[in-house]
Amino acid sequence: MHETFRGSDGTQLSLVIEPGAVGSPTFLFLNGLACPSFYWDSMRSAFRGRATLVSFDLKGHGESGAARSAKGATIEGCARDAVMALDEARAGDAVVFGFSMGCQVALEISRLFRDRVAGYVLALGAYERPFDTVLKGKLGPLPNAMISTMPEAFVRASMKLGRAAMGTHVAHRMAQRASMVGARTPFDAMAPFYEHMGRIDPATWLSLARSARDHSAADLLPTINVPTLVITGGLDALTPPAIGRSMAERIPGADYLEIPNATHTGLIDESTAIVGATHRFLARHSFV
């Protein structure tokens, strides 16, 4: 069911609710920065009908409007949006799935609304300062410095250029060689991402990026007391597996899964392995 709701700052957000059977759990899917919801397609397909599935486009992304306030375009603002999406689905709590920056948003829900989290599946994301590890940290402080100083006009131009450039087979192959995209991921599988780049609101993206840059959930990790699965990719050039391993070690009783050949697009190029492991985790904790 496609609908809209008003987010934490009044922004109109695009929402999809797929009802499950009576008495089934709710699964909430949180996207990464610059990412549309198609990243979760394989996961949603696997659990369709077995749980109520809730997903929404971040402010400034997909079919959602641009953020109406700077405070709304933050990790905290997104966490509040997520809980409001659960309210729209009439769900008390949910297993929260986070991808990339969505992991930070997912963890922030525990800070603000701990009783709304029944469990976590945290994939290919960091718990703090994600730009520190771009290209496995080889760029040093440059990504953070760029986010701090780049003007909105530069972001707007970069996204237009990125859509034009990345929407080519040559650029796709270059992204594969840099381990930004899985080597076995066909161009068509990533086409929705490339197309989406031209529809992102630059001001909202920049505010979210700066919030993610400064955000940390390190203090929360030892307090998490719900079943948690942390998934990393051995070839992830944006969030190296050491980050996820550290997160799992800090969360009491967390499960840890490393997919050796997964890049940051592991939800697409290694979907069979990730969905299978997620299903086993959820079944062991009686969520499915």
C-alpha positions as CSV (number, residue, x, y, z in Angstrom):
1,M,0.0,0.0,0.0
2,H,1.6,3.2,-1.2
3,E,0.8,6.3,0.8
4,T,2.3,9.4,2.3
5,F,2.7,10.8,5.9
6,R,4.1,13.9,7.5
7,G,7.6,13.4,8.9
8,S,9.1,14.9,12.1
9,D,9.4,18.4,10.6
10,G,6.2,18.2,8.5
11,T,7.9,17.0,5.3
12,Q,5.7,14.8,3.2
13,L,7.3,11.4,3.0
14,S,6.6,8.5,0.7
15,L,5.6,5.3,2.5
16,V,5.0,1.7,1.6
17,I,3.2,-0.7,3.9
18,E,2.8,-4.4,2.9
19,P,0.5,-6.1,5.5
20,G,1.4,-9.5,6.8
21,A,-0.7,-12.1,8.4
22,V,-2.6,-11.3,11.6
23,G,-0.3,-11.5,14.5
24,S,2.9,-11.4,12.4
25,P,5.8,-9.1,13.3
26,T,6.7,-5.8,11.6
27,F,9.9,-5.3,9.7
28,L,11.0,-1.7,9.2
29,F,13.6,-1.1,6.4
30,L,15.8,2.0,6.5
31,N,17.7,3.2,3.5
32,G,21.2,4.5,3.1
33,L,22.2,8.0,2.1
34,A,21.4,8.6,-1.6
35,C,19.8,5.2,-1.8
36,P,16.3,4.3,-3.0
37,S,14.4,1.5,-1.4
38,F,15.1,-1.0,-4.2
39,Y,18.2,-2.2,-2.3
40,W,15.7,-4.1,0.0
41,D,13.8,-5.8,-2.8
42,S,15.3,-9.3,-2.2
43,M,14.8,-9.0,1.5
44,R,11.2,-7.8,1.1
45,S,10.4,-10.6,-1.4
46,A,11.7,-13.2,1.1
47,F,9.5,-12.1,3.9
48,R,6.4,-10.8,2.1
49,G,3.3,-12.2,3.7
50,R,5.2,-13.4,6.8
51,A,5.6,-10.0,8.3
52,T,4.2,-6.5,7.9
53,L,6.8,-4.7,5.8
54,V,7.3,-1.0,6.2
55,S,9.7,1.2,4.2
56,F,9.8,4.9,3.4
57,D,12.0,7.3,1.3
58,L,14.3,9.5,3.3
59,K,13.6,13.2,3.1
60,G,14.9,14.6,-0.2
61,H,15.0,11.1,-1.7
62,G,12.8,9.1,-4.0
63,E,9.2,10.3,-3.9
64,S,9.6,12.2,-0.5
65,G,9.8,15.9,-0.3
66,A,12.8,18.0,0.5
67,A,13.4,18.5,4.2
68,R,11.5,21.5,5.6
69,S,14.0,22.2,8.3
70,A,17.7,21.5,9.0
71,K,16.9,19.6,12.2
72,G,14.6,17.3,10.2
73,A,17.5,16.4,7.9
74,T,19.6,14.7,10.6
75,I,20.1,11.2,11.9
76,E,17.8,12.1,14.8
77,G,15.2,13.5,12.5
78,C,15.2,10.3,10.4
79,A,14.9,8.2,13.5
80,R,11.8,10.1,14.4
81,D,10.5,9.7,10.9
82,A,11.0,6.0,11.2
83,V,8.9,5.7,14.3
84,M,6.2,7.8,12.8
85,A,6.2,5.3,9.8
86,L,5.6,2.6,12.4
87,D,2.8,4.6,13.8
88,E,1.2,4.8,10.3
89,A,1.5,1.0,10.1
90,R,-0.2,0.7,13.6
91,A,2.9,-1.3,14.7
92,G,4.0,-1.3,18.3
93,D,7.6,-2.4,17.7
94,A,9.5,-3.8,14.8
95,V,12.6,-5.6,13.7
96,V,14.6,-2.7,12.3
97,F,16.7,-3.3,9.2
98,G,19.4,-0.7,8.4
99,F,21.6,-0.4,5.4
100,S,24.6,1.9,5.3
101,M,23.6,5.2,6.9
102,G,20.3,3.4,7.8
103,C,22.3,1.6,10.5
104,Q,23.0,4.9,12.2
105,V,19.3,5.8,12.0
106,A,18.3,2.4,13.3
107,L,20.6,2.7,16.3
108,E,19.4,6.2,17.0
109,I,15.9,4.8,17.4
110,S,17.2,2.9,20.5
111,R,18.3,6.2,22.0
112,L,14.9,7.9,21.4
113,F,12.3,5.1,21.4
114,R,13.9,1.9,22.9
115,D,10.6,0.1,23.3
116,R,9.9,0.3,19.5
117,V,12.8,-2.0,18.6
118,A,12.3,-5.7,18.8
119,G,15.5,-6.7,17.0
120,Y,18.1,-5.4,14.5
121,V,19.5,-6.5,11.2
122,L,22.3,-4.0,10.5
123,A,23.9,-4.4,7.0
124,L,27.0,-2.8,5.5
125,G,26.9,0.2,7.7
126,A,28.8,2.0,10.5
127,Y,27.7,3.1,14.0
128,E,29.7,6.4,13.8
129,R,31.6,8.7,11.4
130,P,31.1,6.7,8.2
131,F,33.2,9.0,6.0
132,D,36.3,8.1,7.9
133,T,36.5,4.8,6.0
134,V,35.7,5.8,2.4
135,L,37.8,3.7,0.1
136,K,39.0,1.9,3.3
137,G,40.3,5.1,4.8
138,K,42.8,5.7,1.9
139,L,41.5,9.2,1.4
140,G,42.2,10.2,5.0
141,P,40.3,13.3,6.3
142,L,39.5,14.5,2.7
143,P,35.9,13.2,2.6
144,N,35.0,14.8,5.9
145,A,36.7,18.0,4.9
146,M,34.8,18.1,1.6
147,I,31.4,17.5,3.3
148,S,32.2,20.3,5.7
149,T,33.0,22.9,3.0
150,M,31.2,22.0,-0.2
151,P,28.4,24.4,-1.1
152,E,24.9,23.2,-2.1
153,A,25.5,24.3,-5.7
154,F,28.5,22.0,-5.9
155,V,26.4,19.1,-4.6
156,R,23.6,19.8,-7.1
157,A,26.1,19.9,-10.1
158,S,27.8,16.7,-8.8
159,M,24.6,14.8,-8.7
160,K,23.6,15.8,-12.2
161,L,27.0,14.9,-13.4
162,G,27.0,11.7,-11.4
163,R,23.7,10.6,-12.9
164,A,24.9,11.3,-16.4
165,A,28.3,9.6,-15.8
166,M,27.3,6.7,-13.7
167,G,24.4,5.9,-16.0
168,T,26.9,4.4,-18.5
169,H,28.4,0.9,-18.7
170,V,31.9,2.3,-18.6
171,A,31.4,4.1,-15.3
172,H,29.6,1.0,-14.0
173,R,32.7,-1.1,-14.7
174,M,35.0,1.5,-13.1
175,A,32.8,1.4,-10.0
176,Q,33.2,-2.4,-10.0
177,R,37.0,-2.2,-10.3
178,A,37.0,0.1,-7.3
179,S,34.9,-2.4,-5.3
180,M,32.1,0.2,-5.0
181,V,29.8,-2.2,-6.9
182,G,30.0,-6.0,-6.9
183,A,31.9,-7.5,-9.7
184,R,29.0,-9.8,-10.6
185,T,26.3,-7.0,-10.4
186,P,25.0,-6.3,-13.9
187,F,24.4,-2.7,-15.0
188,D,20.6,-3.1,-15.1
189,A,20.6,-4.1,-11.4
190,M,22.1,-0.8,-10.4
191,A,20.2,1.4,-13.0
192,P,17.6,2.4,-10.4
193,F,20.3,3.8,-8.2
194,Y,22.0,5.7,-11.0
195,E,18.6,7.2,-12.1
196,H,17.7,8.2,-8.5
197,M,20.9,10.3,-8.1
198,G,19.3,13.0,-10.3
199,R,16.2,13.2,-8.1
200,I,17.9,13.7,-4.7
201,D,17.5,17.2,-3.1
202,P,21.0,18.5,-2.7
203,A,20.4,20.6,0.4
204,T,18.8,17.7,2.2
205,W,21.5,15.3,1.1
206,L,24.2,17.7,2.4
207,S,22.5,18.2,5.7
208,L,22.1,14.4,6.2
209,A,25.7,13.8,5.2
210,R,27.0,16.3,7.7
211,S,24.8,14.8,10.4
212,A,26.0,11.3,9.6
213,R,29.6,12.6,9.6
214,D,29.3,13.8,13.2
215,H,26.9,11.1,14.6
216,S,28.0,8.3,16.9
217,A,26.1,5.6,18.5
218,A,29.1,4.1,20.3
219,D,27.6,4.9,23.7
220,L,24.5,3.0,22.8
221,L,26.0,-0.3,21.6
222,P,26.6,-1.9,25.1
223,T,23.1,-1.1,26.1
224,I,21.3,-2.8,23.2
225,N,19.4,-5.8,24.6
226,V,17.5,-7.1,21.6
227,P,18.5,-9.8,19.1
228,T,21.0,-8.3,16.6
229,L,22.6,-9.4,13.4
230,V,25.5,-7.4,12.0
231,I,26.4,-8.1,8.3
232,T,29.5,-6.9,6.6
233,G,31.2,-7.3,3.2
234,G,34.8,-8.4,2.9
235,L,35.2,-6.1,-0.2
236,D,33.2,-3.2,1.1
237,A,35.2,-0.1,0.1
238,L,32.9,2.3,2.1
239,T,32.4,0.3,5.3
240,P,35.2,-2.2,5.8
241,P,34.3,-5.3,7.8
242,A,36.4,-4.2,10.8
243,I,33.8,-1.5,11.5
244,G,30.9,-4.0,11.6
245,R,33.0,-6.5,13.6
246,S,33.7,-3.8,16.2
247,M,30.0,-3.0,16.3
248,A,29.0,-6.7,16.8
249,E,31.6,-7.1,19.6
250,R,30.2,-4.1,21.4
251,I,26.6,-5.2,21.3
252,P,25.9,-7.9,23.9
253,G,25.1,-11.3,22.2
254,A,25.1,-9.9,18.7
255,D,25.5,-12.3,15.7
256,Y,28.2,-11.4,13.2
257,L,28.2,-12.4,9.5
258,E,30.9,-11.4,7.0
259,I,30.3,-12.2,3.3
260,P,33.8,-12.4,1.8
261,N,32.9,-11.2,-1.7
262,A,30.3,-8.6,-0.8
263,T,30.9,-4.9,-1.6
264,H,28.7,-2.0,-0.4
265,T,26.1,-3.3,-2.9
266,G,26.0,-6.6,-1.1
267,L,22.3,-6.5,-0.6
268,I,22.1,-6.8,-4.4
269,D,25.1,-8.8,-5.5
270,E,25.2,-11.2,-2.5
271,S,21.4,-11.2,-1.8
272,T,21.1,-15.0,-1.6
273,A,23.7,-15.4,1.1
274,I,22.5,-12.4,3.1
275,V,18.8,-13.2,2.9
276,G,19.5,-16.8,3.9
277,A,21.5,-15.8,6.9
278,T,18.9,-13.2,7.9
279,H,16.1,-15.8,7.6
280,R,18.0,-18.2,9.9
281,F,18.6,-15.4,12.4
282,L,15.0,-14.3,12.5
283,A,13.8,-17.9,12.7
284,R,16.1,-18.7,15.6
285,H,14.6,-15.7,17.5
286,S,11.0,-16.7,16.5
287,F,10.4,-13.6,14.3
288,V,9.4,-15.8,11.4
